[in-house]
Amino acid sequence: SVKNITSVILDLKSYKKTGKKQKYSLHVRIRDPFKTIEASAVDWDLPRVIHETFKAIEREIQHKFHTDNQKPRKR
């Protein structure tokens, strides 16, 4: 798991409006003393951008720290 988090950086950008819609981009970085985990998403719907970005962060944490309860391979 992620322990001793030294920083969490959220970069939210909104792009120029085209018609009635506005595009959003969210980039998240979580740093601890040994690793940096990053994820981002882009969409026209702000809540969806936030949701997708944090789902991606969760997947990255599972991938980097193998927290998905996989059984180790037998040798």
N, C-alpha and C positions, 0 to 999 in steps of 0.2 A: 504494500500500500504506500501511498504518498505520505511521508512523515517529514516533519521539520520544513514545511513549506516556507520559503524565503520571500516569494512574491507571487501575486496573481495579477496579471495584466489583461485588461479587457479593452480592445480597440473596436469601437462601434462607429461605422461610417454610414452616412446616408448620402445617396447619390442624387443628382438633380432629378427633379420631378419630371416625368414624361406623361403628360395628360393628367389623369387623376391619381396615378400610382407613383409610389416612390420606392426605390430599391435600397435595401439595407445589406450591410456586410458586418459580420462580427468575427473577430479573431481573438482567441483566448490563449494565453501562455501561463502555465503553472511551473514554477521553478522550485527545486529543492537543491541542497548542496551538490547533488550528483547528477541530476537529470533535469531536462526541460521537456515538458509535454505541451504540444500545441495542437489546436484544432480551429477550423473556421467554417463558415457557411455564408451563403449569399442567397437572398430571396426577396420577394416583393412584400412579404408579410413579416413584420417585426417579431411577433411571438414565435412564429415558425423558425426564424433565424436563430433565436435564442435557444429554442428547444433542440434543433438540429446540432448546434454547436456543442451544447452540453452532452448530448448523446455521443457525439464524436469524441469528446474529452473522456467520457466514461469508457468507450471502446479502446482508446489509446492507453489508458491506465491498465485495463485488463490485459492488453497486448504486452505492454512493457513489464508488468509485474506478474503476469500469469495468474491473475486472481479469478479466473473463470472456472476453477475447480476441476481442471482436467487431470486425469490420472497420468502419472509419468509412464513413459514407455518402459517395458521390461526388456532387459538386455540379456 
